[in-house]
Amino acid sequence: QVQGLCGTFNGDQRDEFMTPQGDVELGVAAFANAFRAAGACPALGPGIPDPCDGFPGVRERAEAACAVLVGPAFQ
């Protein structure tokens, strides 16, 4: 029996976002916030933050690295 941020791993994708209270959240932010320790970090908003926004110049490097993964070498 697996539960938590890693999902339930039971083959049923409808219950992958099960909270500690047993509710199934529809959105990623609400699901993640259910596991957040109060006061330890800010709550996520409705949108998923772009990790590249906080680090100038990394978007180009990330896109170049991802181009290799989605390129012909891995098809």
For each residue, the residues with C-beta under 8 A, 3 or more apart:
1:
2: 6 7 8 9 10
3: 7 8 18 20
4: 7 20 35
5: 32 35
6: 2 9
7: 2 3 4 16 17 18
8: 2 3 12 15 16 18
9: 2 6
10: 2 15
11:
12: 8 15 16
13: 16
14: 24
15: 8 10 12 18 24
16: 7 8 12 13
17: 7 24 25 26 27 28 30 31
18: 3 7 8 15 22 23 24 25
19: 22 23 24 25 31 34 35
20: 3 4 34 35
21: 34
22: 18 19
23: 18 19 34
24: 14 15 17 18 19
25: 17 18 19 30 31 34
26: 17 30
27: 17 30 31 46
28: 17 31 32 44 48
29: 32 33 43 44 45 46 47 48
30: 17 25 26 27 33 34
31: 17 19 25 27 28 34 35
32: 5 28 29 35 36 44
33: 29 30 36 43 44
34: 19 20 21 23 25 30 31
35: 4 5 19 20 31 32
36: 32 33 40 41 43 44
37: 40 41
38:
39:
40: 36 37
41: 36 37
42:
43: 29 33 36
44: 28 29 32 33 36 48 49
45: 29 49
46: 27 29
47: 29
48: 28 29 44
49: 44 45 53
50: 53
51: 54 55
52: 55 58 59 62
53: 49 50
54: 51
55: 51 52 58
56:
57: 60 61
58: 52 55 61 62
59: 52 62 63
60: 57 63 64
61: 57 58 64 65
62: 52 58 59 65 66
63: 59 60 66 67
64: 60 61 67 68
65: 61 62 68 69
66: 62 63 69 70
67: 63 64 70 71
68: 64 65 71 73 74
69: 65 66 74
70: 66 67 74
71: 67 68 74 75
72: 75
73: 68
74: 68 69 70 71
75: 71 72
